[in-house]
Amino acid sequence: MKQVEARHEIIRDWRSLPKEQRQTVKQAAKFAMQIKDKYKFLGGKVDSDPYQTIKGWLQRELELTRGLY
């Protein structure tokens, strides 16, 4: 799976959680840890950690949904 496809799927899964379960960076980190092995994606840095990549996507999503950008 391409990285962009995985990102879309992961964000969709994140948004499907109840709102109270996707409010904090800690919740995003926990979700990233739980889902990191579900999606195998290509792209990005060769040595990148899927957990860190996913956590970054979710943190960005939190910032966007909070209106910080």
Biopython code that builds the backbone (N, CA, C, O; Angstrom):
import numpy as np
from Bio.PDB.StructureBuilder import StructureBuilder

atoms = [
    (1, "MET", "N", (0.847, -1.168, 0.000)),
    (1, "MET", "CA", (0.000, 0.000, 0.000)),
    (1, "MET", "C", (0.898, 1.239, 0.000)),
    (1, "MET", "O", (1.907, 1.290, 0.704)),
    (2, "LYS", "N", (0.520, 2.217, -0.787)),
    (2, "LYS", "CA", (1.273, 3.466, -0.817)),
    (2, "LYS", "C", (1.024, 4.242, 0.474)),
    (2, "LYS", "O", (-0.022, 4.106, 1.108)),
    (3, "GLN", "N", (2.003, 5.051, 0.842)),
    (3, "GLN", "CA", (1.911, 5.799, 2.090)),
    (3, "GLN", "C", (0.682, 6.703, 2.125)),
    (3, "GLN", "O", (0.018, 6.798, 3.157)),
    (4, "VAL", "N", (0.373, 7.360, 1.026)),
    (4, "VAL", "CA", (-0.771, 8.263, 0.999)),
    (4, "VAL", "C", (-2.079, 7.503, 1.210)),
    (4, "VAL", "O", (-2.992, 8.007, 1.864)),
    (5, "GLU", "N", (-2.171, 6.300, 0.662)),
    (5, "GLU", "CA", (-3.367, 5.476, 0.863)),
    (5, "GLU", "C", (-3.489, 5.053, 2.325)),
    (5, "GLU", "O", (-4.571, 5.104, 2.910)),
    (6, "ALA", "N", (-2.374, 4.640, 2.900)),
    (6, "ALA", "CA", (-2.379, 4.247, 4.307)),
    (6, "ALA", "C", (-2.783, 5.418, 5.193)),
    (6, "ALA", "O", (-3.553, 5.252, 6.138)),
    (7, "ARG", "N", (-2.264, 6.597, 4.887)),
    (7, "ARG", "CA", (-2.607, 7.787, 5.680)),
    (7, "ARG", "C", (-4.110, 8.033, 5.642)),
    (7, "ARG", "O", (-4.726, 8.282, 6.678)),
    (8, "HIS", "N", (-4.694, 7.965, 4.471)),
    (8, "HIS", "CA", (-6.141, 8.180, 4.356)),
    (8, "HIS", "C", (-6.927, 7.150, 5.167)),
    (8, "HIS", "O", (-7.892, 7.498, 5.847)),
    (9, "GLU", "N", (-6.518, 5.893, 5.095)),
    (9, "GLU", "CA", (-7.202, 4.823, 5.832)),
    (9, "GLU", "C", (-7.062, 5.026, 7.344)),
    (9, "GLU", "O", (-8.025, 4.870, 8.095)),
    (10, "ILE", "N", (-5.873, 5.368, 7.767)),
    (10, "ILE", "CA", (-5.604, 5.555, 9.193)),
    (10, "ILE", "C", (-6.382, 6.748, 9.739)),
    (10, "ILE", "O", (-6.961, 6.662, 10.821)),
    (11, "ILE", "N", (-6.402, 7.847, 9.010)),
    (11, "ILE", "CA", (-7.169, 9.023, 9.439)),
    (11, "ILE", "C", (-8.658, 8.672, 9.478)),
    (11, "ILE", "O", (-9.374, 9.103, 10.382)),
    (12, "ARG", "N", (-9.116, 7.906, 8.516)),
    (12, "ARG", "CA", (-10.523, 7.489, 8.528)),
    (12, "ARG", "C", (-10.821, 6.648, 9.765)),
    (12, "ARG", "O", (-11.848, 6.845, 10.413)),
    (13, "ASP", "N", (-9.934, 5.714, 10.097)),
    (13, "ASP", "CA", (-10.110, 4.899, 11.299)),
    (13, "ASP", "C", (-10.106, 5.769, 12.556)),
    (13, "ASP", "O", (-10.911, 5.559, 13.463)),
    (14, "TRP", "N", (-9.210, 6.733, 12.604)),
    (14, "TRP", "CA", (-9.112, 7.662, 13.730)),
    (14, "TRP", "C", (-10.415, 8.450, 13.885)),
    (14, "TRP", "O", (-10.940, 8.579, 14.991)),
    (15, "ARG", "N", (-10.921, 8.964, 12.793)),
    (15, "ARG", "CA", (-12.156, 9.748, 12.839)),
    (15, "ARG", "C", (-13.375, 8.907, 13.184)),
    (15, "ARG", "O", (-14.393, 9.444, 13.622)),
    (16, "SER", "N", (-13.286, 7.606, 12.992)),
    (16, "SER", "CA", (-14.416, 6.738, 13.317)),
    (16, "SER", "C", (-14.538, 6.487, 14.820)),
    (16, "SER", "O", (-15.570, 6.007, 15.289)),
    (17, "LEU", "N", (-13.490, 6.810, 15.572)),
    (17, "LEU", "CA", (-13.562, 6.676, 17.024)),
    (17, "LEU", "C", (-14.519, 7.723, 17.588)),
    (17, "LEU", "O", (-14.697, 8.785, 16.990)),
    (18, "PRO", "N", (-15.134, 7.436, 18.729)),
    (18, "PRO", "CA", (-15.952, 8.466, 19.376)),
    (18, "PRO", "C", (-15.095, 9.704, 19.681)),
    (18, "PRO", "O", (-13.915, 9.588, 20.010)),
    (19, "LYS", "N", (-15.696, 10.865, 19.569)),
    (19, "LYS", "CA", (-14.956, 12.121, 19.729)),
    (19, "LYS", "C", (-14.158, 12.180, 21.034)),
    (19, "LYS", "O", (-13.042, 12.699, 21.051)),
    (20, "GLU", "N", (-14.712, 11.660, 22.110)),
    (20, "GLU", "CA", (-14.021, 11.725, 23.403)),
    (20, "GLU", "C", (-12.769, 10.833, 23.444)),
    (20, "GLU", "O", (-11.956, 10.957, 24.360)),
    (21, "GLN", "N", (-12.610, 9.943, 22.465)),
    (21, "GLN", "CA", (-11.433, 9.075, 22.406)),
    (21, "GLN", "C", (-10.362, 9.602, 21.454)),
    (21, "GLN", "O", (-9.357, 8.930, 21.224)),
    (22, "ARG", "N", (-10.563, 10.780, 20.906)),
    (22, "ARG", "CA", (-9.581, 11.338, 19.960)),
    (22, "ARG", "C", (-9.390, 12.839, 20.175)),
    (22, "ARG", "O", (-9.484, 13.642, 19.248)),
    (23, "GLN", "N", (-9.119, 13.183, 21.433)),
    (23, "GLN", "CA", (-8.974, 14.588, 21.806)),
    (23, "GLN", "C", (-7.557, 14.995, 22.181)),
    (23, "GLN", "O", (-7.227, 16.179, 22.126)),
    (24, "THR", "N", (-6.720, 14.052, 22.557)),
    (24, "THR", "CA", (-5.410, 14.412, 23.093)),
    (24, "THR", "C", (-4.264, 13.749, 22.311)),
    (24, "THR", "O", (-4.455, 12.781, 21.575)),
    (25, "VAL", "N", (-3.089, 14.307, 22.503)),
    (25, "VAL", "CA", (-1.883, 13.737, 21.897)),
    (25, "VAL", "C", (-1.634, 12.342, 22.470)),
    (25, "VAL", "O", (-1.193, 11.441, 21.757)),
    (26, "LYS", "N", (-1.919, 12.172, 23.756)),
    (26, "LYS", "CA", (-1.739, 10.860, 24.387)),
    (26, "LYS", "C", (-2.660, 9.823, 23.738)),
    (26, "LYS", "O", (-2.239, 8.691, 23.500)),
    (27, "GLN", "N", (-3.894, 10.192, 23.454)),
    (27, "GLN", "CA", (-4.815, 9.276, 22.779)),
    (27, "GLN", "C", (-4.328, 8.964, 21.366)),
    (27, "GLN", "O", (-4.441, 7.829, 20.902)),
    (28, "ALA", "N", (-3.789, 9.971, 20.688)),
    (28, "ALA", "CA", (-3.257, 9.764, 19.336)),
    (28, "ALA", "C", (-2.073, 8.798, 19.374)),
    (28, "ALA", "O", (-1.957, 7.918, 18.520)),
    (29, "ALA", "N", (-1.201, 8.963, 20.358)),
    (29, "ALA", "CA", (-0.038, 8.080, 20.482)),
    (29, "ALA", "C", (-0.477, 6.646, 20.762)),
    (29, "ALA", "O", (0.079, 5.704, 20.197)),
    (30, "LYS", "N", (-1.467, 6.479, 21.626)),
    (30, "LYS", "CA", (-1.976, 5.148, 21.942)),
    (30, "LYS", "C", (-2.584, 4.495, 20.695)),
    (30, "LYS", "O", (-2.342, 3.319, 20.424)),
    (31, "PHE", "N", (-3.370, 5.260, 19.946)),
    (31, "PHE", "CA", (-3.987, 4.739, 18.729)),
    (31, "PHE", "C", (-2.907, 4.366, 17.705)),
    (31, "PHE", "O", (-2.992, 3.320, 17.062)),
    (32, "ALA", "N", (-1.902, 5.217, 17.560)),
    (32, "ALA", "CA", (-0.805, 4.932, 16.620)),
    (32, "ALA", "C", (-0.106, 3.626, 16.981)),
    (32, "ALA", "O", (0.237, 2.836, 16.101)),
    (33, "MET", "N", (0.103, 3.403, 18.272)),
    (33, "MET", "CA", (0.757, 2.169, 18.712)),
    (33, "MET", "C", (-0.116, 0.958, 18.382)),
    (33, "MET", "O", (0.393, -0.088, 17.979)),
    (34, "GLN", "N", (-1.414, 1.102, 18.551)),
    (34, "GLN", "CA", (-2.325, -0.011, 18.301)),
    (34, "GLN", "C", (-2.443, -0.339, 16.813)),
    (34, "GLN", "O", (-2.632, -1.501, 16.453)),
    (35, "ILE", "N", (-2.335, 0.655, 15.955)),
    (35, "ILE", "CA", (-2.631, 0.458, 14.535)),
    (35, "ILE", "C", (-1.379, 0.311, 13.659)),
    (35, "ILE", "O", (-1.488, -0.016, 12.477)),
    (36, "LYS", "N", (-0.213, 0.545, 14.220)),
    (36, "LYS", "CA", (1.015, 0.598, 13.417)),
    (36, "LYS", "C", (1.293, -0.675, 12.616)),
    (36, "LYS", "O", (1.918, -0.607, 11.557)),
    (37, "ASP", "N", (0.848, -1.809, 13.093)),
    (37, "ASP", "CA", (1.101, -3.059, 12.373)),
    (37, "ASP", "C", (-0.033, -3.451, 11.427)),
    (37, "ASP", "O", (0.114, -4.377, 10.630)),
    (38, "LYS", "N", (-1.155, -2.753, 11.513)),
    (38, "LYS", "CA", (-2.306, -3.075, 10.665)),
    (38, "LYS", "C", (-2.057, -2.671, 9.215)),
    (38, "LYS", "O", (-2.456, -3.381, 8.292)),
    (39, "TYR", "N", (-1.405, -1.544, 9.018)),
    (39, "TYR", "CA", (-1.161, -1.028, 7.671)),
    (39, "TYR", "C", (0.325, -1.073, 7.356)),
    (39, "TYR", "O", (1.140, -0.484, 8.066)),
    (40, "LYS", "N", (0.661, -1.761, 6.307)),
    (40, "LYS", "CA", (2.037, -1.796, 5.808)),
    (40, "LYS", "C", (2.088, -0.870, 4.607)),
    (40, "LYS", "O", (1.434, -1.122, 3.595)),
    (41, "PHE", "N", (2.862, 0.202, 4.715)),
    (41, "PHE", "CA", (2.884, 1.163, 3.623)),
    (41, "PHE", "C", (4.293, 1.436, 3.145)),
    (41, "PHE", "O", (5.269, 1.321, 3.885)),
    (42, "LEU", "N", (4.358, 1.802, 1.880)),
    (42, "LEU", "CA", (5.616, 2.127, 1.221)),
    (42, "LEU", "C", (5.733, 3.637, 1.115)),
    (42, "LEU", "O", (4.735, 4.358, 1.129)),
    (43, "GLY", "N", (6.940, 4.087, 1.012)),
    (43, "GLY", "CA", (7.166, 5.518, 0.854)),
    (43, "GLY", "C", (7.752, 6.098, 2.117)),
    (43, "GLY", "O", (7.885, 5.412, 3.131)),
    (44, "GLY", "N", (8.099, 7.360, 2.048)),
    (44, "GLY", "CA", (8.722, 7.993, 3.196)),
    (44, "GLY", "C", (10.172, 7.578, 3.301)),
    (44, "GLY", "O", (10.733, 6.993, 2.374)),
    (45, "LYS", "N", (10.773, 7.882, 4.432)),
    (45, "LYS", "CA", (12.169, 7.536, 4.668)),
    (45, "LYS", "C", (12.309, 6.023, 4.851)),
    (45, "LYS", "O", (11.436, 5.367, 5.419)),
    (46, "VAL", "N", (13.398, 5.500, 4.370)),
    (46, "VAL", "CA", (13.648, 4.062, 4.443)),
    (46, "VAL", "C", (13.685, 3.592, 5.896)),
    (46, "VAL", "O", (13.162, 2.526, 6.217)),
    (47, "ASP", "N", (14.297, 4.378, 6.767)),
    (47, "ASP", "CA", (14.452, 3.967, 8.156)),
    (47, "ASP", "C", (13.374, 4.541, 9.078)),
    (47, "ASP", "O", (13.523, 4.514, 10.299)),
    (48, "SER", "N", (12.299, 5.056, 8.500)),
    (48, "SER", "CA", (11.277, 5.680, 9.338)),
    (48, "SER", "C", (10.493, 4.634, 10.126)),
    (48, "SER", "O", (10.243, 3.527, 9.649)),
    (49, "ASP", "N", (10.123, 5.006, 11.312)),
    (49, "ASP", "CA", (9.361, 4.159, 12.220)),
    (49, "ASP", "C", (7.877, 4.383, 11.939)),
    (49, "ASP", "O", (7.398, 5.510, 12.058)),
    (50, "PRO", "N", (7.140, 3.333, 11.567)),
    (50, "PRO", "CA", (5.712, 3.507, 11.271)),
    (50, "PRO", "C", (4.946, 4.159, 12.427)),
    (50, "PRO", "O", (4.055, 4.976, 12.195)),
    (51, "TYR", "N", (5.286, 3.805, 13.654)),
    (51, "TYR", "CA", (4.630, 4.413, 14.813)),
    (51, "TYR", "C", (4.808, 5.927, 14.813)),
    (51, "TYR", "O", (3.843, 6.671, 14.983)),
    (52, "GLN", "N", (6.040, 6.377, 14.621)),
    (52, "GLN", "CA", (6.317, 7.811, 14.628)),
    (52, "GLN", "C", (5.620, 8.516, 13.467)),
    (52, "GLN", "O", (5.107, 9.623, 13.627)),
    (53, "THR", "N", (5.603, 7.878, 12.311)),
    (53, "THR", "CA", (4.940, 8.454, 11.136)),
    (53, "THR", "C", (3.450, 8.615, 11.399)),
    (53, "THR", "O", (2.886, 9.684, 11.165)),
    (54, "ILE", "N", (2.817, 7.561, 11.881)),
    (54, "ILE", "CA", (1.379, 7.593, 12.142)),
    (54, "ILE", "C", (1.060, 8.596, 13.249)),
    (54, "ILE", "O", (0.098, 9.356, 13.139)),
    (55, "LYS", "N", (1.848, 8.601, 14.297)),
    (55, "LYS", "CA", (1.632, 9.535, 15.397)),
    (55, "LYS", "C", (1.693, 10.973, 14.891)),
    (55, "LYS", "O", (0.897, 11.817, 15.302)),
    (56, "GLY", "N", (2.633, 11.242, 14.005)),
    (56, "GLY", "CA", (2.740, 12.574, 13.410)),
    (56, "GLY", "C", (1.496, 12.940, 12.610)),
    (56, "GLY", "O", (1.003, 14.064, 12.702)),
    (57, "TRP", "N", (0.991, 11.996, 11.830)),
    (57, "TRP", "CA", (-0.235, 12.254, 11.063)),
    (57, "TRP", "C", (-1.394, 12.583, 11.994)),
    (57, "TRP", "O", (-2.160, 13.513, 11.739)),
    (58, "LEU", "N", (-1.519, 11.815, 13.076)),
    (58, "LEU", "CA", (-2.632, 12.018, 14.004)),
    (58, "LEU", "C", (-2.487, 13.328, 14.777)),
    (58, "LEU", "O", (-3.481, 13.999, 15.053)),
    (59, "GLN", "N", (-1.263, 13.688, 15.125)),
    (59, "GLN", "CA", (-1.058, 14.965, 15.807)),
    (59, "GLN", "C", (-1.420, 16.126, 14.891)),
    (59, "GLN", "O", (-2.017, 17.110, 15.328)),
    (60, "ARG", "N", (-1.065, 16.008, 13.650)),
    (60, "ARG", "CA", (-1.435, 17.035, 12.669)),
    (60, "ARG", "C", (-2.961, 17.101, 12.537)),
    (60, "ARG", "O", (-3.534, 18.188, 12.465)),
    (61, "GLU", "N", (-3.602, 15.962, 12.509)),
    (61, "GLU", "CA", (-5.063, 15.917, 12.429)),
    (61, "GLU", "C", (-5.688, 16.596, 13.654)),
    (61, "GLU", "O", (-6.669, 17.328, 13.524)),
    (62, "LEU", "N", (-5.124, 16.356, 14.834)),
    (62, "LEU", "CA", (-5.612, 17.021, 16.040)),
    (62, "LEU", "C", (-5.477, 18.542, 15.919)),
    (62, "LEU", "O", (-6.395, 19.282, 16.272)),
    (63, "GLU", "N", (-4.347, 18.992, 15.426)),
    (63, "GLU", "CA", (-4.125, 20.424, 15.257)),
    (63, "GLU", "C", (-5.133, 21.014, 14.281)),
    (63, "GLU", "O", (-5.663, 22.102, 14.507)),
    (64, "LEU", "N", (-5.391, 20.308, 13.218)),
    (64, "LEU", "CA", (-6.340, 20.807, 12.212)),
    (64, "LEU", "C", (-7.763, 20.857, 12.773)),
    (64, "LEU", "O", (-8.491, 21.822, 12.540)),
    (65, "THR", "N", (-8.154, 19.822, 13.506)),
    (65, "THR", "CA", (-9.509, 19.783, 14.022)),
    (65, "THR", "C", (-9.711, 20.757, 15.181)),
    (65, "THR", "O", (-10.844, 21.131, 15.484)),
    (66, "ARG", "N", (-8.656, 21.158, 15.810)),
    (66, "ARG", "CA", (-8.740, 22.153, 16.882)),
    (66, "ARG", "C", (-8.648, 23.574, 16.329)),
    (66, "ARG", "O", (-8.793, 24.548, 17.067)),
    (67, "GLY", "N", (-8.407, 23.680, 15.030)),
    (67, "GLY", "CA", (-8.324, 24.996, 14.407)),
    (67, "GLY", "C", (-7.033, 25.740, 14.673)),
    (67, "GLY", "O", (-7.012, 26.971, 14.660)),
    (68, "LEU", "N", (-5.951, 25.006, 14.916)),
    (68, "LEU", "CA", (-4.681, 25.647, 15.199)),
    (68, "LEU", "C", (-3.953, 26.090, 13.940)),
    (68, "LEU", "O", (-3.007, 26.874, 14.012)),
    (69, "TYR", "N", (-4.386, 25.593, 12.787)),
    (69, "TYR", "CA", (-3.753, 25.984, 11.530)),
    (69, "TYR", "C", (-4.769, 26.603, 10.621)),
    (69, "TYR", "O", (-4.437, 27.002, 9.505)),
]
sb = StructureBuilder()
sb.init_structure("model")
sb.init_model(0)
sb.init_chain("A")
sb.init_seg("    ")
for serial, (resi, resn, name, xyz) in enumerate(atoms, 1):
    if name == "N":
        sb.init_residue(resn, " ", resi, " ")
    sb.init_atom(name, np.array(xyz, "f"), 0.0, 1.0, " ", f" {name:<3s}", serial, name[0])
structure = sb.get_structure()
